[in-house]
Amino acid sequence: MTDYLEIEKKALVAILKFLAHADGKLTENEIVQFQNLAEKKGFKDFRKIFKKVDSEIKTLNDFSSYVNSIFDKEKRLDILQQAIEMAGVDYITSEEKDIIRYLSRVWEIPVEKLNP
């Protein structure tokens, strides 16, 4: 897979942050999932990206604009897979399912095509 552009990194982090906070709390397992992601993807600027997302995304419209900024189909698929993994770290809430469905619909990726 090619390297992620900054906007793609920010979209990935934003989506995972929304998922992690969907149940109202950030668990230790979710923190570990973020650390594993940064390591697995080789995001040396992960902390910087994480802070940018905090300052740039304040509303659902901001979130939506990040989601709509991803055009690379391979990145969309990878981000959606990462989102499903984040949601599966703990009990999957209806809010997390809604976010996954939203991404699947907007990016036209049937969830059934993803790895379990």
N, C-alpha and C positions, 0 to 999 in steps of 0.2 A: 504494500500500500504506500502511496505517496505521502509526503509530509503534509501535515495539516496547515492551512493558512491561519492567520490569527483570527479571522472572523469565524472560521470553522471550529477552532479551539474554544472561542467564546461561546458559540452556540452549544457545543458539547457540554461545557461546564454549566451553562445556564440551564440546560435541560436536566442535567443530573442534579443540580441544586434544587430545582423545582420539585423533582421527584423525592429527593432526600428530605425536603421540608414539608412534603404533602401531608404527612401525618402529624405535623406540628412539633416534631423533635428530630434532632440529628443524633443518630445512634453511633456508638463506637464502631460497629460494623460498616456503617456508611462512610465514616471517616477513613477507615481502612480501605474501602472500595475506591475512594478518591485518590488515596496514596498509591494504590496498585495501578490505577488508570494512568496517573502521571508517569509512573515508572515504565509501565508497559508501552505507552505511546512515545516515551522519550521526550516529554514536554518539560524541557529545562526551565521554561518560563511559566510553569504552572501557577505559582503563587501570584505572579503579576497578572496573569489572565484571570485568576479567581477574584482578585481585588477589582479589576476592571469590570467584571460582570456585576459585582456588588454595586459599583457606582453607576453603571450604565443601565441596568435593568431595574426599573421601579414599578412597572405596570405590566399587565398581560399583553398590551400592545407592543411594548418593548420586547417582551419574550417572543411574541409572534413575528416581529420583524427579524429577530435572530434566526428563528426557524426557517423563515422564508428566504434567508440569505444563503442557504446551502443549496447549491445547484448540482454538485457532483453526486451522482447516484451511488457510487461506491461509499462515499463519506456518509451519505444519508443512511445507507444500510448499516454501516458500522456504528453510527451514532445511535440508531434505533436499537441495535443489539446491546450496546452499552447501557442504554436506558432500561431495557428489560432486565439486564443483570443488576442494575442499581435497585430497581423496584423489587427484585427478588431477594435482596439482602435480608429483608425482614418481612413481616406480614404485608402483603400487597393490599393497599387501600383502594377504595373506589376512585379516589382522586388520582392515584397513580395510574390506575387502569384508564382513566379518562385522558391523561397526558399521553400514554402509549397509543391509544386509539386516535387521538388528535394527530400525532406525528405520522402514524400509519396512513391516515386519510389525506393529510396535506401533502405528504411525500409519495402517495400512491404506492405504498409498500404493504402488501398483505402480510399481517403478522404471522400467518401460518408458514411463510417462507423462511422465517428466521429459525436459528438454532434454539432448541429449548434451553 
